Amino acid sequence: MFSPLITFLIAGLISPGPNVIMLTSSGARFGVRATWPHLLGVVIGTGVIGGVCGLGVGAVIASQPQLRIVLQSVSFVWILWMAYRLLYPKVASDARPVERPWSFLQGVVFQWVNPKIWAVALAASSGYSIGLGPFGEALRVAAGFICINFLVCVFWTYSGALLSALLNNEKRWFTFRAVMAGMLAVSAFMVFL
């Protein structure tokens, strides 16, 4: 019953997108333990989006061109802002970067403007229905998102933490941040696809 949906979710969620880039970067910069609230926020947030799309709300949003353009524009600007902040973190009065990992709530809220999650959720809810009622489909899609994305998020966060051993000087850290910020900026263009 879950097999086609699970296969699709694995392919859709493990590929690089804003969440993958941000969790990998957070794992490298702050470590796995400090990234857990962000990771869990992403997992729950994607589950909520999957459930909302399973209820049909995503299709309603997608059918409203003006609303879609507003949401796309907000998503685009926010992702570009995050890429800029990743590359150039805030600086304290003593010239040290003021960095901290995202909170659980920030991870959840970001999913509402994450174009990749909306695209995967809309495709999953419309293309992999098994004929359950709206609430059954919503629970099924939400559970699939939560289970698969938990594993995906853990994988990418630990990958980032492992990379941190190679980032042993400021030049390497800046290069790493530049690559991650560049990938995040490029992912912002996904909102218009």
N, C-alpha and C positions, 0 to 999 in steps of 0.2 A: 504494500500500500504506500509506503514512503519512498521506495527505491528511486523512481524517476525524479521526484522532488529533491531528495537528498543529493543525488548525483548532480543535479542542476545547481543546488545551493553550494556544494563544494566548489564547483568550477567558478561560480559567480562571486563567491566570497573570498577565496584564497588569492585571487589575482590582485595585483596592486591597485589600490584606490586610496582615497583620503584616510580611511581608518587604518589600513595596513601601514601606510607611510607614517602616520602620526604615532601609532603604537610601536613600530620599530624604532623610531626616533626617541620616543619616551623610554623604551627599554634600554637604549644605549645611553641616554643622558642621565636617567634617574634610577635605573635598575628595575628589576621585576617587581619587587615588593612595593615600591612607591607607585608603580604604574597600575597596580591591581584595581584601585577605584575607577580609573579611566577605562580600563579593560572591561570591567563589569558594567559600567555605564554604556559602553558600546554594545555589549551583548544584549542587555535589557532593551536599550533603545532600538536596536535592529529588530528584536522580537516584537516590540510594539508596532513598528512600521509594518512588519510582515503581517501582523494581526489586523491592522487597520486596512491594509490592502486586501486581505482575505475577506473583510466585511464589505468591500466594494468602494470604500471611501477614496482610495487611490485612483480608481477609474473616474470618479466624479471630478476630482482635481485635474486629472489629465484631460478631461473633456472641456475644461474651461480655459480657453486660450489666454485671456487676460490674466487670470490668476496664475496660470502656468508661467507666463513671462515674468511676473513679479517674483514668484518663488525662484525661478531660474536666475534672475538678476541678483537677488539677495544671496543665494547660494554662491554664485560666482564671486561676488565681492568679498564675502566672508572667507571663502577658501583662499583667495589671493591674500587677504589680510593675515590669515594664519601662516601662509607661506612666508610672508615678509617677517612676521614675528619669530618664526622658526629660524630664519637666517640672521635676523638682527634682534635678539632678545632685549627686553627692557634693561636699562642700566641703572644701578643704584647710585647714590651720591658718592660712593667710594669707587666708582667705575667698574664694579663687578656686575656681571649679568644677574638679573633677578629672574631666576627660573624656578618653576615648580611644575610638577606633573598636573595634568587635568584632574578634576574631581569626578566623582560618579555622575553628578548632575550635568556637568559639562559634556561628558561622554554621551549621556542620554539625549540631551537637547541638540547636540550637533547632528544627530541622525535625521532630524527634520529638515535640514538643508543639505544633506549628503546625497548628491545625485546618483551615485552608484547604488546605494541602498534602495532608493526609490525605484530605480530601473530593475534591479534584481527582484524586489518585492512585487512590483507590478507584473513582471513576467512569471514569477512563481505562482502568484495567486490566480492569474488568468490562464496560464498554460499548463498547469499541473493539478487542476481541480479533479477531485474524484467523486463529485456529485453530492457532497455533504451539504447540509444547510449552511447558511452564512456563518453562524457561530462555530460550527464544527470545522469549516474550512479555515476560519480565522485562527482557531486554536491550533489546528494542524500546521498551518504555515508559520505561525509564531513559534511553536515548539521546534520546528525544523530550523528556523533562523537561530534560535537561542542555542540549541545543541551544536550545530555546525559552526556557528560563529564563535562560540566559546573556544573550541579547539583551534580555529584559525587565529583568533586573537592571542591565545597563549603561545602558539607557534611563532608568530611575528614578534611578540614582545620578548620572548626568550632569544630569538635571533638577534634582535637589537642589543640585548644585554651581552650576548657573546661577541658582538662587534666592538663593544666598548673597550675590550682588551687591546684592540688594534689602534684605538684612538688615543694614543698616549702623549700627544702634544697639541698645542692650540691650532697649529696649521691643519692637522688631520681633522680635528673637531670642526673647524670652519668648513673644510672641504666636505665633510660628512653632512653638516647642516645645509650647505649649499646644494648638494645633490638631492637631499630629502626635500628641501624647500622648492627646488626646481621641479621635482616630480609632483609635489603637491600643487604647484601653480599650473602645471600642465593638466592635472586632473580636474582643475576648475573648469576647463573647457568642455568636460563631459556633460555639464549641465545643459548644453545646447544641442546635444545629440539626440 
